[in-house]
Structures are given as structure tokens and as C-alpha cells.
Amino acid sequence: MHSGFGPSAYPLDFGGPQRASRHERQPGGCSSRGRLPGRRDLAPARRGRGGARARSLHPFSPSHPAAISIMQSREEAPRSRRLASPRGGRRPKRISKPSVSAFFTGPEELKDTAHSAALLAQLKSFYDARLLCDVTIEVVTPGSGPGTGRLFSCNRNVLAAACPYFKSMFTGGMYESQQASVTMHDVDAESFEVLVDYCYTGRVSLSEANVQRLYAASDMLQLEYVREACASFLARRLDLANCTAILKFADAFDHHKLRSQAQSFIAHNFKQLSRMGSVREESLADLSLAQLLAVLRLDSLDIESERTVCHVAMQWLETAPKERGPNAAEVFKCVRWTHFRDEDQDYLEGLLTKPIVKKYCLDLIEGALQMRYGDMLYKSVVPKPESSSSSVVSVAENPPQRLGMCAKEMVIFFGHPRDPFLCYDPYSGDIYTMPSPLTSLAHTKTITSSAVCVSPDHDIYLAAQPRKDLWVYKPAQNSWQQLADRLLCREGMDVAYLNGYIYILGGRDPITGVKLKEVECYSVQRNQWALVAPVPHSFYSFELIVVQNYLYAVNSKRMLCYDPSHNMWLNCASLKRSDFQEACVFNDEIYCICDIPVMKVYNPARGEWRRISNIPLDSETHNYQIVNHGQKLLLITSTTPQWKKNRVTVYEYDTREDQWINIGTMLGLLQFDSGFICLCARVYPSCLEPGQSFITEEDDARSESSTEWDLDGFSELDSESGSSSSFSDDEVWVQVAPQRNAQDQQGSL
């Protein structure tokens, strides 16, 4: 008897190819390897997946898997090897995927990247030569008579494709769509010519002479790009002479962003604008009632006293007493009377003698005086006397202070670019943190350091190294704004601000290591970079400072002076190869730390160096910084004794006695990294994050001797001298000193 099955033994005809069901084929059919069934294959079927017992088939039955395997053994065995599923599972479907060559079949598609530019250039040449033009547009200047307009021969398809206004005119079934000539009255010919050139070229030329007319024309023709470019142009050119006019312009066209930018500029320069009533240019007195009220209600006014707001309100009313007098009460309601100082009492009483005040808002001033200097310090409603024509007004209770009332000039520590910057008042001990613009960048590891400078308006400019990033910090918004990228990558450079321009020079190329002589100049007004006269000598480990209207680059070998009006560099008296450390401008002179502890001073007017008293010397001091803080020259040193808290000591220079006076020392202010730089700027603490409370050296000496400190309070990161951060994320000394009273915890000097 045959031990197996084959075609010669059982020549059965099953009427063509057949397929067994899952329950019939799986128990005794071909295995996943395609072998013939043996004795175990003919055993009764076990329970299937659904729990029911499968029917046992006779080996000679046509439905038996053994018989089916005879027909499929040669043809489908390779296929069974590929598609067989695990035991008891469903056989997967065959997925047909294209081969690699399928991705490269069909016609090749190419794109001419220069085609669009060439097409526009050719269309512009047709327009200039008046070829293939199918419409003539006559632009009649407002106020001119008929037949005096200027003719422009154009192409309908170009105008309709570039301008939504003409698209509606030529494709919307309007009367002009069938005419060969169209007349326009609401735009001037010069502006229309610029806008037609923009439709053909995508370029627009803006100037102070045409920007307002171009804005109006582009707004009518719905050219969004040109309109926003004009608004951005006006915002970058805001100054004391035109800020009120630009505010009125933005209000007329209801441009919210430009209006907000003009208001922010006015708020930041409100003190200077309050003194410009007699200037021929437009001033705050030229604003409308709604515009003035919107400005006077701003919390961001940079003023030191509410008296300035009251002065502007009175100035606006007295410009046109008859027309504006009835609005006096509404205007004076914007004044925050509770924030007047004691020395302003005489000024407030003087307001009572003003004719406008006596006629329209006497009750308001009297109520304000009663609230501020009387016993009633709560919300008050002053009734109108029968003999007075003034209206009933209310004074708000405890309105917030203006932003400028809390402004302080602080020393700012710039450490690692990704860490928050530390703002420190050396006289009060107040500490705040300023966010870093480089924290959220994707490739922060490529930024090793930064160079910073401050403008007279206290805007802080930060240039990352070695990348091309440039940022500006707006103190009122407590935010950084990224500006146009620099032209060159540098490391070891320095930056300075002079008359609306940012200058960057020195350093070397981060890839080749070649020292750079190129000087980059950034226009704050235009947001553009350019290369100016290069330095005759390369600079590295130097200081770039500004004295009056000149730029000085000084290091241990030489000092050069840059004259922006002539775009040239001049040689100055050098330090005669002294070891240069730091430099600062104080009283229009350059103070330099040379061979420690030597301090030298350069007078640009005389071109001479002189030596003053040496700076305090400490063998453990690893960083010296000198800054001009509130018309005082400060020396800031950082010392980190072994196994002790770092000490930041501040010295003030006494010009009369020619000596350095220690005004205080803070412990644990910085980490053990010595890589930080300092500058002074006017900031708004109410906009900053409060910093940690640190202790003075005197408080620490009273609390516990340094020899008894618990060294377990050190973290592994703190014990490493190569820490990359300049500032402490957590005060690691809380375990050392015993509990102090609330006054000591403030850390004031």
C-alpha cells in the first residue's frame, strides 16, 4: 500500500480546479512549507477559531485537502510558501506595489525658473513701447478740467491679473469692460504710474514725498502689498516731528497696525512731545478729541509725573478755547489725579485760576485736590454747585501708574545667549529677569555668544555669534523683534549704535578663522545692511564705543576713530601695547582697564591719555566690567573663591577724590562661569519677571561663617568650573544660612 498520495495512484477527475474552504483546507492541507500530509495531517480536525468542531473528511473525498494538494503541489507550492499565514490565521492579501522604475516612467516635466521674470520683463517692454496694448486709461488729477488727464496704454490681462480693482472692472461685466478707454478721477497720475509699473515688474519705489499718495492710491486699487509697504515705511520713519501727522493719517484710513505703532511712539516720547507746542510741525495740540483721549488714556505713557499729562490736556484746550472748552471735563477725566506728588499741589491749585477750568471743570479739579490731599482717598462724586456751569464728574479710584513712573536704569548681565538676562539695581538690590530672544531658536547650539549695545532711546540690540541674527528689545513691550540678517558670520565681534545706525566690525570668520576687516552698517530706519569703509587693521579682543558723533575701536595695540560723515577711519593715540581689558564712555571720555589694576582715560578732544586711581585688586577676581549708570561710573567685579559663593561687587568712582568706593556685594548672584558682559539701560520693572532674592555679604557674615557652610548644598553642575550658564536657575545656598527675617530676604544693599 502506498504510503503517500500521487497522481499515478489515484487518477481522479475533480471537474477543474477547486479551492477548499478555510475549515476544510487548513487542518490537513499543505503546511506553510508546502509538504504533503502525513499521518498527523489526517487526524480529525480540532476546534476552529469560532469554537465549532470541523467536519472530518475521508482521504479519498474530493474535498479532502490531500486531493487538492495533488493538483496544486507543482503550480502553487511556491506561491504557498510566500503567502502562507501563521497557524490558525487568515492568509494575507497580496499587495501589488510598483517597482522602482515606475517612479521614473511617463513624460519628463521641466520648469524654467527664469520664465516668469522674463515674461514680466517682456510685457514691460511691450508696455514701454506701447505694443499690443488694448486699453487706454486716462488719469485726471483731482481738480483738473476735462481733457487734461494723462494717458496710459496698458494690457487688460496684465492689469486684471495684478490688480483686483481692474479684475472686477474688466471681467465683472461692467461698462468699462467693453470700452477702449477708461477715465479715472480719484488718483493722481504720478502715483498711478508707479502702481502700473508695479503691476508689470513687481517693484515699487517709496520715498517720503510719495508714500502717502501711494498709500491712498494702492488702497483704492486694492494692491495689498503696496499698501502694507507704505504703512511699514511710515512706521519706520516715525519721529518727533511727524508722529502726530502719521497718527492722523492712520486714523483717516483706519489702519489699525499703523495707528498702534504711532500711539506707541507717542507714548514712548510723550515727555518730549509735551514741550513741542511752539514748534511749526504738528504737535499733540493738533490731534482730534478722540485721538487725544486715546493717547491720554494709555498706560504706557513714559512719564515721570502725571503733571505732564495735565499739561498736555491744558495745552490742547487752550489751542481753541471756544471749540474745545466744552470738552474740558472729558479731557481732564483722563488725568490720574491720585498719582500726583506732594510737590505738585501748588501746580494743581494754579489750575483753578485758568479760565477754561473755572468755566467747564472747576468741580473736577477741586474734587481731585480733595481726594489727593484731603482725608477722602476713595471714589468721589463731586456735585455741581447751583452757581456753577460745570458738569458732574467722577474720579476713578486707584488707577494704575503710567509705565514711565516705575522705570529704572539697571545693570543688565548678558551671560549665555540662551539663558534669561539678569537686570540688577546696585543701589536698591532689586533683581529682575529679561527673556532671551535666542531661547526658542531651533539651532541654538550654533550660537556661542552675543554682542550687545543700547541706543539713546534705551532699545537694546543683540547680535548673535557666529550666526547672522540681529534682535532689538523693546522695553515697553518686554519683547524682542528680529531684524534683517547681517551680511557676514562672525565671532569675536563687537557692536555699537550711532545716530540711527548699528555698526558691527572685528572678529574672524567662524569657518576659515580669517580675521575680518569688513564693517557692516545697519539702518534702523530702512531695516537694511550695507558695507562701509573697512578698518585698516583687523580687530580681535577689542571694544567698540561711541563718543559724541564718532565711533572708536580700541584694543591693546591701537585705537581707530570712524567718521560717519566722511566714511573714513583715522588713527588715534594708542595704549602703547598695554594689556587691554574693558572700556566705557563716561563724561565724553573713554575709560579703559589696561594692565590690571591700571585704569587709563582718553580725552578725544585733546587726543591724550592719562592715568587715574587703580581699580581694587583681588587675586580671585575673574571678570571686570565698567558701565555708565545714571551719570556714575561703576566697576563690577565677579569673584568666585574655592568652595564659596561667588561675589559680585560694585564700586563707584569718585571723580573728585579719584578713588573707588565699594557700594555693596551680592552673593550667589551669578554662577561660576566668568563669561558675561554688562551694560546699563532704562527698563520697566513692571514688565519684567521678578528675580531671586539674594543676600549681601554683610548679611551672610552675620548669619554664618563661610567655614561652616554645608558643602552638600552644591550640585554637580555647580561644582564644575566649565558651566555654560552665567546665571543660577535655583539658589543653591538656601541650605547654608539660617532663616533670616523678611527684611534680610529682600537682599537690598
Secondary structure, DSSP 8 states (H G I E B T S, - for coil): --SS--TTT-----SS-----HHHHHHHS--TT-----TGGGS---B-TTS-B-----TTSTTSHHHHHHHHTTTTHHHHHHH--STTS----------GGGGG-S------TTHHHHHHHHHHHHHHHT-S--EEEEE--TT--TT--EEEEE-HHHHHHH-HHHHHHHHS--GGGG-SEEEE-SS-HHHHHHHHHHHHHS-----TTTHHHHHHHHHHHT-HHHHHHHHHHHHHT--TTTHHHHHHHHHHHT-HHHHHHHHHHHHHTHHHHTT-TTSSS--GGGS-HHHHHHHHT-TT---S-THHHHHHHHHHHHHSHHHHGGGHHHHHTTS-GGG--GGGHHHHHHHTTSHHHHHH-HHHHHHHHHHHHSS--S-EEE---TT-----EEE-SS----GGGG-EEEEEEE-STTS-EEEE-TTT--EEEE--TTTT-TTGGG--EEEEEE-TT--EEEEEESS--EEEEETTTTEEEE----SS--BS-EEEEETTEEEEE--B-TTT--B---EEEEETTTTEEEEE---SS---S-EEEEETTEEEEE-SS-EEEEETTTTEEEEE---SS----EEEEETTEEEEE-STT-EEEEETTTTEEEEE------TTEEEEEEEEETTEEEEEEEE--TTS--EEEEEEEETTTTEEEEEEEEESSB-S----EEEEEEE-GGGSEE----EEHHHHHHH--GGG--GGG--HHHH-TT-S-SB-SS-TTTTTS----HHHHT---
